[in-house]
Structures are given as C-alpha cells and as structure tokens.
C-alpha cells in the first residue's frame, strides 16, 4: 500500500536540519539528510518519518516528493507548507524562510535529526558530493541509474540492507499496511 506523504513532518524535519546548519544548506545535502532520516527511522522504529516514496537516482537514494519540492519550481497559486518555510534553490542552496514548530516530530525523531546532522550534515556541508560518494559506497539498497532516471526502492530493499530478518520485514510491512489503512480513513 502506498502511504500518503506527510508534508508537515517532512517540512518540520527539513526546517530542523536547516536550523542546525545556520539557516541554509546545499539542497542536495538536505535531500540526502532527509533520505537518511526516513531510512534510519524505518530501521529503528519500523516506520519512516515522511512516508515519502524512496527512489534510486544517479546521485544516490532520494525521497521522491522531497526531491521534487526542492528541485522543481513551485506551482503558481498552489499553497503548500514546504514553500512557505523552505526557499527555492539559489546557487544550489535552500534557506529557511521562517521558523516552524517541530511539534509533529517526536522527541526521538528530533534526536535522530540532530545525530544525522552531526554525522552527515556538518562534516559534508562544504563537500556534498563527498557524501554522495560515501552513500553510494555504503548503502546497499541504492541501485545505479542513468542521470535523470528514477528507480523505485522498496521498503523491503532498505530493510534487507539494514539486515532485518524475513520475519521482521513481514511484521514491519504488515504494520505499515495497517497504518496506511488507518490513515486513509483519517
């Protein structure tokens, strides 16, 4: 079952990463940090933060909707929280336009964001392509694709790469299916 993208949580997570970076980041680095957040949350707690769709692209794994929100021009007259809080890129950088509460994120999610920024944000903020190279070498779920192409990454691929057992994978997929059904009626 496809889950509905949680724009509010994705925007709050992006804003927290941007605050940690002093208000702006290379947009590719932000895309990678948000992918790592969903990936690590899935491996730790059995569910991602944003419920975005995972894809392999030529520069590594991405969250599809987040990638498009950052790299595609906003649609005129279409209001969304992301565009109110995060700027369009200028010179490959995005900025925090205004503060936003992170009340939809759990304390554990906030802590994970801080840890990921310390590990992948701060050390790579001046060398984002070094992070791309690192993730290509260390994320077994990523599949090489040609520039401009997208290849879907299944949740199962990420769980297998994270050394989850077949029973764990089945249980996580069942729980996510149930959660998707509940959210569809919310």
Protein Blocks (a to p, Z undefined) as FASTA:
>chain_A
ZZdddfklmmmmmmmmmmmnoopacfklmmmmmmmmmmmmmmmnopafkopacdddfkbc
cdfklmmmmmpccdehiacfklmmpccdeehiacdfbdcdfklbcfklmmmmmmmmmmmm
mmmmmmmmlmmmmmmmmmmkbccddehiacdddfklmmmmnopafklmmmmmmmmmmmmm
mmmmZZ
